[in-house]
């Protein structure tokens, strides 16, 4: 907390600074002013919570300072400290909200009792101010949320209070028409990625346009993320004209060209869901390829949905090839098939992404690879819808190629690790069986891997073929036995896998450089 001492007499300011228990009252900063004019500047700059003030001062006196604070800084708590025991001054001080009126010379106990009480009062009032502020913020924040919640219930045919219809001016209309807009990623990017701000701004602009004609209300349909419902109190023909105006306003003010789909005309609030479902169906079937010129769509056109499952065998071959290039022609063929009529519907994209994730999940499981599965398919697609409601097909393809490339790298890495692990297991097997003759076919049968693969990979890993590796192990074991035992050379030869000790002696000399007996004698001399 901060305190300000205002008095034209320096010794009084020094006295208050000396006598007051600042630390005990959590006051860490103390400021001084010699008149009310300087005090106002300090108050506006540092916002002290507690202000001690004299009444008679040059320029702006205590009464004027208290009056200014009452008008501009009511949250500050004031303690008057004066040498004038005057009812007129006291009445003025109390009128402008002073917490107490202390007389000079200052009594230390009275000063600190008053300071402690005033600090506690300030803290209590601050809690109340904070609660009030939070409540006001919550109320302001809840107004749109309340509207969205109640009107969503109404669209869903949930029971709704008649007072709510009156509150939103939705009664006594001859006809109602529901229209829909979808919040695109392109629109959100216009607002630096802030979805809530985008939604708030769009609803404000739309509702201002609708209120000018007393024609309805727009709200966020809370059960569908990013969906804006426009409830128009007009016949469908009138609604189309009105919504063209809404579209033009959004384009002029925000640079957005959003598709608006229009449902059936109904005559009762209870039929709104029929109008909504029709508009929703049009929204799902709208063309997002960029070839749709009219952004106000009133008719539903069902389009054939094509499946990725028909490409399953081609996808399998591309995965087995293990190269991204194998997918290029496949992706091109899928694109050609999906856009054969120069159209690409939102529903088709949702279906495509859903099947893509199913196929991707299957192949990740096949190779025991982790995968992040999206829980919101529409949101995945919406990332590629620009501010003009056009699907960015090339960006989508680039994204999928990156995902496929990552998958292939992981598969390759896993296969490499498996290969290395198998070769290490083979090396252990060779070490454990070095004392007998090991055929390459035996290893192949044991590990279910071709002899050619074993031979090639073993050489790559250890820079030596298996037969040479067996010899090196046998020679190391022979050297250990020659040094640490009195066994005959032919016994050692038999122990490490040689039936012919003459052949063993020949190999040993070739590898070690001396005969087994010479090696043993040399090691014995080294010990002596």
KADACOR-V967318 format. One record per run of one state. SS is the DSSP state (H for helix, E for strand, C for the rest). FROM is the first residue (numbers start at 1). TO is the last residue. If there is no record, write none. Layout:
BEGIN
SS|FROM|TO ; SS|FROM|TO
END
This chain:
BEGIN
C|1|1 ; E|2|6 ; C|7|9 ; H|10|19 ; C|20|22 ; H|23|25 ; C|26|28 ; E|29|33 ; C|34|35 ; H|36|46 ; C|47|49 ; E|50|53 ; C|54|61 ; H|62|72 ; C|73|76 ; E|77|82 ; C|83|86 ; H|87|95 ; C|96|99 ; E|100|103 ; C|104|107 ; H|108|155 ; C|156|161 ; H|162|167 ; C|168|175 ; E|176|182 ; C|183|184 ; H|185|189 ; C|190|194 ; H|195|212 ; C|213|215 ; E|216|220 ; C|221|226 ; E|227|232 ; C|233|235 ; H|236|254 ; C|255|259 ; E|260|266 ; C|267|268 ; H|269|285 ; C|286|286 ; E|287|287 ; C|288|295 ; E|296|297 ; C|298|307 ; H|308|321 ; C|322|324 ; H|325|338 ; C|339|344 ; E|345|345 ; H|346|366 ; C|367|376 ; H|377|382 ; C|383|384 ; E|385|385 ; C|386|390 ; E|391|391 ; C|392|392 ; H|393|432 ; C|433|439 ; H|440|447 ; C|448|450 ; H|451|462 ; C|463|465 ; H|466|484 ; C|485|488 ; H|489|495 ; C|496|500 ; H|501|512 ; C|513|515 ; H|516|527 ; C|528|528
END
